[in-house]
Amino acid sequence: MAQVLEFKLPDLGEGLTEAEIVRWMVEVGDVVAVDQPVVEVETAKAMVEVPCPYGGVVTARFGEEGAELPVGAPLLTVAVGEGADGHRPAGDPGSGGGAVRAPRAEETGGREQTSEGSGNVLVGYGTSQAPARRRRVRPERRASGVASGAGVAGAAVSGVASGAGVAGAAVSGAGAAGAAPSGRANGRVRAAEPVDGPVPVISPLVRRLARQNGLDLRELTGSGPDGLILRADVEYALRAAAAQGGRTAAPEAGPRPAGPVREHASASAAGTAPSTVPPGGIRIPLKGVRGAVADKLSRSRREIPDATCWVDADATELMRARTAMNAAGGPKISLLALLARICTAALARFPELNSTVDTQAREVVQFDHVHLGFAAQTDRGLVVPVVRDAHARDAEGLTAEFARLTEAARAGRLTPGELTGGTFTLNNYGVFGVDGSTPIVNHPEAAMLGVGRIVPKPWVHEGELAVRQVVQLSLTFDHRVCDGGTAGGFLRYVADCVEQPAVLLRTL
């Protein structure tokens, strides 16, 4: 007999707590192999394909494309073992039959059932051991149809979803396919009236937001899988309550418009005070990549006492050197690669800027390697891929790695590991046609070099006025790691290398 296993959204690492479903790669009834990608999700860092650690038949999916799920929420259920032969199981929600149940303890000789999953959670990221054994469900609990899972009110074994953490409400013994009296309307589980017992909430942030605003979660209808209450549900209720002049009235959740919407004054994202923004206008949620960028920039401004210095440099000789390199044959060398090579040479002379501040230990940590981040604008927003060990690469190798990461960024294929761990950032905002800027340090790094556009300008060259290719360089740095003398020395060395590329020969 087939055993139904539940696969939850895994911990994606790097502090990520939620992801948006971009594209389902399997349908209910499909046969999946161990570690086969089943869904593509978008986090605040990148888009990744999530592999399923179980092999068998997909019996249910949770969440539509475009829905946001917290880590730990169920993604799908898979029937494994005998009976999982590729046909739609009788317990499939789309088949109209009863739910597929797991073998009872007495049917297995009192032994717990174990899966043959790989334990992997992401391609390139995995666990070294197989998933933990699933807990046995007592027959009396199975008969009652109580769901005790990770935020799920029903949808797996005999109407019982087993896992870690209590989620929620009683459901019919018919399982996910059966419609309880409250029913499922418009793809949502609707609670007819407040009930006693656990509330289907996973995130402690959601509970705190509701508690701070005096909102009773039992009165809400969750828009997550199987009635799971998400942060968006609480914020929606608070906005509606504010529009009605109250704070505790929780209207029934209905379809919410996606994307920018026009609304009245609402509660703030933190849920601590009503918004002071006048009614009307277009509201664009700060989430996904845009939200992650906003959080990081805000943290940088709060924690880092930054300062900026800048200088104009004559880049005529650098441009000529690049032209000569490319005329010599072989792969073309990019200007960004030459600037990166200059940066790594400058950081070798001024290692204070290749560091971070450990605020808890009150120490400055200098790195013995340069993981060079570079700003890349994509359709999804600004991202900062990281070139690992940039100090050990030549101009040709840097050009190839910049091209690979840029292509992956535009296609949304960057992994979390390729977007984190930088020690210094190079920002070429000259591609936008601007001369200068005051970059914000990419927290928790200590400095960022900004490069403006290279344009012909009047310049005094060898005592005479001439038209030269001029660029403005700006360095924003954490004043805790060094003083202006060090920052000025770094920037002057970079400018000298731009004006006279032969200076780099001393470090080769």
Secondary structure in CASP SS format (residue, H / E / C, confidence):
PFRMAT SS
TARGET T0000
AUTHOR 0000-0000-0000
METHOD secondary structure of the structure
MODEL  1
M C 1.00
A C 1.00
Q E 1.00
V E 1.00
L E 1.00
E E 1.00
F E 1.00
K E 1.00
L C 1.00
P C 1.00
D C 1.00
L C 1.00
G C 1.00
E C 1.00
G C 1.00
L C 1.00
T C 1.00
E E 1.00
A E 1.00
E E 1.00
I E 1.00
V E 1.00
R E 1.00
W E 1.00
M C 1.00
V C 1.00
E C 1.00
V C 1.00
G C 1.00
D C 1.00
V E 1.00
V E 1.00
A C 1.00
V C 1.00
D C 1.00
Q E 1.00
P E 1.00
V E 1.00
V E 1.00
E E 1.00
V E 1.00
E E 1.00
T C 1.00
A C 1.00
K C 1.00
A C 1.00
M E 1.00
V E 1.00
E E 1.00
V E 1.00
P E 1.00
C E 1.00
P C 1.00
Y C 1.00
G C 1.00
G E 1.00
V E 1.00
V E 1.00
T E 1.00
A E 1.00
R E 1.00
F C 1.00
G C 1.00
E C 1.00
E C 1.00
G C 1.00
A C 1.00
E E 1.00
L E 1.00
P E 1.00
V C 1.00
G C 1.00
A C 1.00
P E 1.00
L E 1.00
L E 1.00
T E 1.00
V E 1.00
A E 1.00
V E 1.00
G C 1.00
E C 1.00
G C 1.00
A C 1.00
D C 1.00
G C 1.00
H C 1.00
R C 1.00
P C 1.00
A C 1.00
G C 1.00
D C 1.00
P C 1.00
G C 1.00
S C 1.00
G C 1.00
G C 1.00
G C 1.00
A C 1.00
V C 1.00
R C 1.00
A C 1.00
P C 1.00
R C 1.00
A H 1.00
E H 1.00
E H 1.00
T H 1.00
G C 1.00
G C 1.00
R C 1.00
E C 1.00
Q C 1.00
T C 1.00
S C 1.00
E C 1.00
G C 1.00
S C 1.00
G C 1.00
N E 1.00
V E 1.00
L E 1.00
V C 1.00
G C 1.00
Y E 1.00
G E 1.00
T C 1.00
S C 1.00
Q C 1.00
A C 1.00
P C 1.00
A C 1.00
R C 1.00
R C 1.00
R C 1.00
R C 1.00
V C 1.00
R C 1.00
P H 1.00
E H 1.00
R H 1.00
R H 1.00
A H 1.00
S H 1.00
G C 1.00
V E 1.00
A C 1.00
S E 1.00
G C 1.00
A C 1.00
G C 1.00
V C 1.00
A C 1.00
G C 1.00
A C 1.00
A C 1.00
V E 1.00
S C 1.00
G C 1.00
V E 1.00
A C 1.00
S E 1.00
G C 1.00
A C 1.00
G C 1.00
V C 1.00
A C 1.00
G C 1.00
A C 1.00
A E 1.00
V C 1.00
S C 1.00
G C 1.00
A C 1.00
G C 1.00
A C 1.00
A C 1.00
G C 1.00
A C 1.00
A C 1.00
P C 1.00
S C 1.00
G C 1.00
R E 1.00
A E 1.00
N C 1.00
G C 1.00
R E 1.00
V E 1.00
R C 1.00
A C 1.00
A C 1.00
E C 1.00
P C 1.00
V C 1.00
D C 1.00
G C 1.00
P C 1.00
V C 1.00
P C 1.00
V C 1.00
I C 1.00
S C 1.00
P H 1.00
L H 1.00
V H 1.00
R H 1.00
R H 1.00
L H 1.00
A H 1.00
R H 1.00
Q H 1.00
N C 1.00
G C 1.00
L C 1.00
D C 1.00
L H 1.00
R H 1.00
E H 1.00
L C 1.00
T C 1.00
G C 1.00
S C 1.00
G C 1.00
P H 1.00
D H 1.00
G H 1.00
L C 1.00
I C 1.00
L C 1.00
R H 1.00
A H 1.00
D H 1.00
V H 1.00
E H 1.00
Y H 1.00
A H 1.00
L H 1.00
R H 1.00
A H 1.00
A H 1.00
A H 1.00
A H 1.00
Q C 1.00
G C 1.00
G C 1.00
R C 1.00
T C 1.00
A C 1.00
A C 1.00
P C 1.00
E C 1.00
A C 1.00
G C 1.00
P C 1.00
R C 1.00
P C 1.00
A C 1.00
G C 1.00
P C 1.00
V E 1.00
R E 1.00
E C 1.00
H C 1.00
A C 1.00
S C 1.00
A E 1.00
S C 1.00
A C 1.00
A C 1.00
G C 1.00
T C 1.00
A C 1.00
P E 1.00
S C 1.00
T C 1.00
V C 1.00
P C 1.00
P C 1.00
G C 1.00
G C 1.00
I E 1.00
R E 1.00
I C 1.00
P C 1.00
L C 1.00
K C 1.00
G H 1.00
V H 1.00
R H 1.00
G H 1.00
A H 1.00
V H 1.00
A H 1.00
D H 1.00
K H 1.00
L H 1.00
S H 1.00
R H 1.00
S H 1.00
R H 1.00
R H 1.00
E H 1.00
I C 1.00
P C 1.00
D E 1.00
A E 1.00
T E 1.00
C E 1.00
W E 1.00
V E 1.00
D E 1.00
A E 1.00
D E 1.00
A C 1.00
T H 1.00
E H 1.00
L H 1.00
M H 1.00
R H 1.00
A H 1.00
R H 1.00
T H 1.00
A H 1.00
M H 1.00
N H 1.00
A H 1.00
A C 1.00
G C 1.00
G C 1.00
P C 1.00
K C 1.00
I C 1.00
S C 1.00
L H 1.00
L H 1.00
A H 1.00
L H 1.00
L H 1.00
A H 1.00
R H 1.00
I H 1.00
C H 1.00
T H 1.00
A H 1.00
A H 1.00
L H 1.00
A H 1.00
R H 1.00
F C 1.00
P H 1.00
E H 1.00
L H 1.00
N C 1.00
S E 1.00
T E 1.00
V E 1.00
D E 1.00
T C 1.00
Q C 1.00
A C 1.00
R C 1.00
E E 1.00
V E 1.00
V E 1.00
Q E 1.00
F C 1.00
D C 1.00
H C 1.00
V C 1.00
H C 1.00
L E 1.00
G E 1.00
F E 1.00
A C 1.00
A E 1.00
Q E 1.00
T E 1.00
D C 1.00
R C 1.00
G E 1.00
L E 1.00
V E 1.00
V C 1.00
P C 1.00
V E 1.00
V E 1.00
R C 1.00
D C 1.00
A H 1.00
H H 1.00
A H 1.00
R C 1.00
D C 1.00
A H 1.00
E H 1.00
G H 1.00
L H 1.00
T H 1.00
A H 1.00
E H 1.00
F H 1.00
A H 1.00
R H 1.00
L H 1.00
T H 1.00
E H 1.00
A H 1.00
A H 1.00
R H 1.00
A H 1.00
G C 1.00
R C 1.00
L C 1.00
T C 1.00
P H 1.00
G H 1.00
E H 1.00
L C 1.00
T C 1.00
G C 1.00
G C 1.00
T C 1.00
F E 1.00
T E 1.00
L E 1.00
N E 1.00
N E 1.00
Y H 1.00
G H 1.00
V H 1.00
F H 1.00
G C 1.00
V C 1.00
D C 1.00
G C 1.00
S C 1.00
T C 1.00
P C 1.00
I C 1.00
V C 1.00
N C 1.00
H C 1.00
P C 1.00
E C 1.00
A C 1.00
A E 1.00
M E 1.00
L E 1.00
G E 1.00
V E 1.00
G C 1.00
R C 1.00
I C 1.00
V E 1.00
P E 1.00
K E 1.00
P E 1.00
W E 1.00
V E 1.00
H E 1.00
E C 1.00
G C 1.00
E E 1.00
L E 1.00
A E 1.00
V E 1.00
R E 1.00
Q E 1.00
V E 1.00
V E 1.00
Q E 1.00
L E 1.00
S E 1.00
L E 1.00
T E 1.00
F E 1.00
D E 1.00
H C 1.00
R C 1.00
V C 1.00
C C 1.00
D C 1.00
G H 1.00
G H 1.00
T H 1.00
A H 1.00
G H 1.00
G H 1.00
F H 1.00
L H 1.00
R H 1.00
Y H 1.00
V H 1.00
A H 1.00
D H 1.00
C H 1.00
V H 1.00
E H 1.00
Q C 1.00
P H 1.00
A H 1.00
V H 1.00
L H 1.00
L H 1.00
R H 1.00
T H 1.00
L C 1.00
END
